[in-house]
Amino acid sequence: MTSASDVLQMIKDNDVKFVDLRLTDTLGKEMHVTVPADCIDEDVFELGQPFDGSDMLLMPDPDSARMDPFREVNTLILQCNVHEPKTGKDYDRDPRSLGLRAEAYLKSTGIGDTAYFGPEPEFFIFDSVRWEHRMGKSFFEIDSEEGPWATGLKTEGGNLGYHNRVKGGYFPVSPVDSFADMRSEMCTLLEQQGVDVEIHHHEVGGAGQCEIGTRFNTLVKRADWTQILKYTVHNVAAAYGKTATFMPKPIEGDNGSGM
């Protein structure tokens, strides 16, 4: 297990300038606040970092420390639990704290010591997503050069005709699978952040549906890995000028994305 002193040494060894404190909101969306690295000492791990107008405390988990591969300035990430400052106890609506309580409850029952979880998050990669909802007008529009509907489009460099059929995206090789290199980059960065990758491939959805399979782990550790995976997928896709979504059913009539 990584200790607070180990994290402080990691900050020194990597010339870290900022520390990004991560939390998950009640809807499962990852949030963050960033503090200068010289503000992080052992007291922060014991007493917490005030946030939200000092109404709550972020308690960093030293074992979650990793370098952020997407920031230009050297930045270290710490996953945090949310605590109540008055009681010092974990906030009952904090998903990560709830996960820790669930793991402790399992041990207390005597049913078992450990429960393993192995989700397989699927996602779509699109070229563009537009939507609008206002008085007198409502629409959404998805652009994907891989999409079955893109066979008749005039594209820069010419339309080469490599398109998946509806529900025909499972396992084709490149150039039909146009995201193999992008997924490999995602996997490389996941491994750098401590997430064990087992497989990646194109999924059934014709318009850019993908899957990256990562190893099972205990509840809280596996939940942390899922947040790392989402963060990595979104940022790598953005670096390629694409947009990624984990929403369950972005396209009518084609495959949805499971977990």
JONOR-V49497 format. One line per field, one symbol per residue. ss: DSSP state (H for helix, E for strand, C for the rest). phi: phi as a letter, one per 20 degrees, with the letter a starting at -180 (. if undefined). burial: + if it has 9 or more other C-alpha atoms within 8 Angstrom, else -. A space follows every 10 residues. Layout:
ss=???
phi=???
burial=???
This chain:
ss=CCCHHHHHHH HHHCCCCEEE EEEECCCCCE EEEEEEHHHC CHHHHHHCEE ECCCCEEEEE CHHHCEECCC CCCCEEEEEE EEEECCCCCE CCCCHHHHHH HHHHHHHHHC CCCCCEECCC CEEEEECEEE EEEECCEEEE EEECCCCHHH HHCCCCCCCC CCCCCCCCCC CCCCCCCCCH HHHHHHHHHH HHCCCCEEEE EECCCCCCEE EEEECCEEHH HHHHHHHHHH HHHHHHHHHC CCEEECCCCC CCCCCCCCC
phi=.fdfffffff fffdlfdcde edbdefenef cbcccgffee cffffedndf blmmfccedf egfefbeefd efegcddcfc eddeffemef ffdfgfffff fffffgfffn faebddccfc fdbdddeacc bbbbgnbbac bddbfefgfe fdfedfnnee necffgldef mfefefeedf fffffgffff ffenefedab afefgfenec bdecffafgf fffgffffff gfffffgffe mdcdcdffbf cfndfedec
burial=---+-+++-- +----+++++ +++++----+ ----+++--+ -+-++--+-+ +---++++++ ++--++++-- ---+++++++ +++++----+ +--+++++++ --+--++--- ------++-+ +++++++++- -------+-- -+++-+++-+ +-------+- --++++++++ +----++--+ -++++++-++ +-+-+-+--+ ++++++++++ ++++++++++ -+-+++++++ -+++++++-- -+++-+---- ---++++--
